[in-house]
Amino acid sequence: LHYGTLLGSRACVHMAAAAWATGFLNALLHTANTFSLPLCKGNALGQFFCEIPQILKLSCSHSYLRELGLLVVSACLAFMCFVFIVVSYVQILRAVLRIPSEQGRHKAFSTCLPHLAVVSLFLSTAMFAYLKPPSISSPSLDLVVSVLYLVVPPAVNPLIYSMRNQELKDALNKLMAGCFSQIIKYPSSAL
C-alpha cells in the first residue's frame, strides 16, 4: 500500500481538516446544549469523566427535542465517518487482494484486521453507550461501556502496531517462554 504515492499531502490535509471540523462542530453543539441545561439533581457523576448522557441525568428540564436534534446531527456525522471508514477498508481490501504473494497479503492483513477490530470495538460500544434505552442503564454498566470505548482502543493501538516489530515479538516470546517454564517447573506456586 504505497501511501506516499497514492495519498498526497493535500488529501491528508483535507481528511484531517474534515475530522477536526466535524469533531469541533459536534463538541460545540453538545457543549452549548449542556451549558444551557438547568441541573437540579446535584453535580456529582458516577463516572471517571463528564459524559453527555450522565449530565442529562442530572438535568431537571425536559429538553427531549433539543437532545433529539443533537442526536440526529451526531448520528449523521457518525454515519458519514462510518461510511468513509467502510469505503476506505473496501479499497484497502481490494489493494491487499491484488498483492501477488501470499506472504505479502498475510503481512497486510496482519495490520488491517487488528485495526478493524479496534475500530469496531470503539464504534459498537460508543453506539451502545449513547443509544441504549434508559431502562437498561445502570452506573456499573455505564462505567464499563465508557471504559470500553474511551480507554481500551487507545491503549490497544500501540500494542497492535508494535507487534509488527520483530524485536518486540522476540522479546515477548522470550518472556512468555520464561513464564511457561516457571509454571512447569513450579506448578503449585504458580496458582
N, C-alpha and C positions, 0 to 999 in steps of 0.2 A: 504494500500500500504506500505508494510514493506521495506522501502528504505534501512534501515540498513542491512538487511539480503540479499536482492536481489541485491543491488547495493553496491559493496565493494569499498574501498578507491582506489584501483587500477583502477577500471572503472571510478571513478570520476576524478582521475588524468589524465587519457587518454582523457576524454571528455574535461576537462579544457585545456589541452595542445593543443588539436586539435582546439578548439575555439580560443585560443590565437595565435596559429601559422597561421591559416587562416586569422584572423584579421590583424596580423602583415604583412603577405605577401601582402594582398590586400592594406593596407595602404602604404606599402613600394613602391609598383608598381605605385600607383596613385601619391604619393608624388614625386617620381623620374620623372614621366611624367610631373607633374605640374611645377616643378622647371626648366625643360628644355624648357618650352614654352616661347616664347617672348611675352611680354604684351605691346600692343600699344594703348589700349583704356583706359588708366588711371589705378588707383589701388583702386578705391572705388567700393564697392559692396553694393547693396541694400538689405543686409541680416544682421542678427544678428551675423552670423558666416561664416567662409570661407567654401564654398562647391565647389566641383569639377565642377558641371555644371555652377555655377556662374563664376568661374575663367576661364573656357573655353570661356565664352562670352567676356572676356577681351583680349583674345589671338588674335593676328593678323596672326598666321600661320594656315595653313590648315592641321592639323595633324589628319585627319579622320582615317587613317589606324592604327595609334598608339592607338588612343582612342577606335577604334572598337576592337582592340586586347585586351585592358584592360577591355572593356565592356564584352567581351566573357569570359575572366578569372574571372571577378567578377560575371557574371551570373552563371558560373559553380560552383563557391564557394557558391553562394547564393542558387543554386538549391540543392547542397549536404546538406546544412543546412536545407532547406525546407523538403527534403526527410527524414532527421533524425528527424525533428520535427513531421512530419506526422506519421512515424513509431512509435515514442515514444507515441504519442497520441492514436494510434490504440492499442498499448499494454496497456496503461492506461485504455482505454475504455473497453477492454476485461477484465481487472482485476476488474474494477468497476462493470461490469455486472455480475461477479461471486460472488459479495457480497450478502449474503443471505437475509439480511434485507433491506427493502425499505428505512428505515431511514439512514442506512449506505450508500446506493447508493446516496441518496439525499445529504448527507454531502460531499461525494466525488465529486459529480457533482457541488456542490456549489463552490468548489475551482477550478475545472478544467475549467468550462465554462467561467468564467470571465478572467482567464489567457489566454485561447484560443482566446477570443475576443481582448485582448490587443495585443497578438502576431499577429493576423490577421490585426488589425489596423496598427501596425508597418510595417508589410511586404507589405500590399497593398499600403499604402501611400509612402513608400520608393520606391517601384517599379514604381509607378506613377511619382514620382519626377525625377527619373533617366531615365525612358524610354519614357516619353511623348515627342511628336514631338515639335520641337522649334516653330512651327506655333501657338500653343495654350499657349505658355509661356507668362506670364506677371509677373511683380515684385510682385504684391499683391498675385497672385495665388502661385507663388514660395514660398513666405513667409508663407502663410497659410499651405501649404503642408509640408514645413520644420518643422514648429512648431508641426504639427500633428504627424510626425514620430520621432522627436527628443526630444520633451518636454512632450507631453501627456502620452506616455506609461510609462516612469519612474515616472511621477507624479501620475499616477493612481495605479501603483503597490502597494505602501504602503496601500492605501485605500482598495484595493481588499483583501490583506492578513490580514489586521487588522479587517476587517468585520467579521472574524470568532471568534473574541474575544467578549465574551458575555458582558463584562463590557462596551466595546465601543458601542455595539449595544444598550444597555440600555441607555447610555448617549445620543446617537444620537436620540433615540425615545423620551427621555425626552425633548431634545432641540426642536425637531420637534413639539411635543405636545404643548410646550410653545409658539412657533411661531404661530401655528394654533389658539391657544386660544387668542392670541393678535389680530390676524386678525379678528376673530369672534367678539371679544369684541369691537374693534375699526376699523370697515371695511373701513371707508373713509380715515383714516390716514395711512392705510397700502398701499394704492395706491399712 
